[in-house]
């Protein structure tokens, strides 16, 4: 765990360019806005997006995911010193909800203007770009590389 936190601090400690900061903040704000809409104006529409096979009450899923989106989006925006970690968490969250987007396509569920199979398929195609939007400008990729890099071998006696 210490190696992971050290890698997170190291990846986040690098100088952040203004364009990367703008991408990071906009990604966080996008997720923050989505979370707020989960809890307010689009709550019913989000409930319809929860796959029938998911083992939880749709309203509970929408409420929990909305709160998580608010927390993660807010963290991505304000916790600049932990941006690699928050970017990794945001990317993991977006990947975790992807099966629901696949289910929306396979089950032909309308919602949020995605009222044709073509529109739902295009969303699936665009989704990896959202992952990259969360992953790359936050330096989450550096964190992953640092964690996966083998530890240096010390001198043998």
Residue pairs with C-beta under 8 A, 6 or more apart in sequence:
3 147
3 151
4 147
7 84
7 143
7 146
7 147
8 82
8 84
8 85
8 88
8 143
9 81
9 82
10 142
10 146
11 84
11 139
11 140
11 142
11 143
11 146
12 80
12 81
12 82
12 83
12 84
12 85
12 139
12 143
13 81
14 139
14 142
16 24
16 80
16 83
16 139
19 137
20 137
20 138
20 139
21 80
21 137
23 133
23 136
23 137
24 76
24 77
24 83
24 87
24 137
24 138
25 76
25 77
27 73
27 76
27 87
27 90
27 130
27 133
27 134
27 137
27 138
28 72
28 73
28 74
28 75
28 76
28 77
28 86
28 90
29 73
29 77
30 73
31 69
31 72
31 73
31 76
31 90
31 93
32 69
32 70
32 73
32 74
32 77
33 73
34 66
34 69
34 73
35 65
35 66
35 67
35 68
35 69
35 70
35 71
35 72
35 73
36 66
36 70
37 43
37 46
37 66
38 46
38 62
38 63
38 65
38 66
38 69
39 62
39 63
39 66
39 67
39 70
42 112
43 59
43 62
43 66
45 111
45 112
46 62
46 65
46 66
47 58
47 59
47 61
47 62
48 58
48 109
48 111
49 100
49 104
49 109
49 111
49 112
50 56
50 58
50 61
50 62
50 100
51 99
51 100
51 103
51 104
51 107
52 103
52 107
53 103
54 61
54 100
65 97
68 93
69 93
72 86
72 89
72 90
72 93
73 90
75 82
75 86
75 89
76 83
76 86
76 87
76 90
76 134
76 138
79 85
79 86
83 138
83 139
84 138
84 139
84 140
84 142
84 143
85 140
85 143
86 138
87 134
87 135
87 137
87 138
87 139
87 140
87 143
88 135
88 138
88 140
88 143
88 144
90 134
90 138
91 131
91 134
91 135
91 140
94 127
94 130
94 131
94 134
95 131
98 127
101 120
101 123
101 124
101 127
102 124
103 109
104 111
104 114
104 120
104 123
105 117
105 120
105 121
105 123
105 124
108 117
108 120
109 120
113 119
114 120
114 123
134 140
135 141
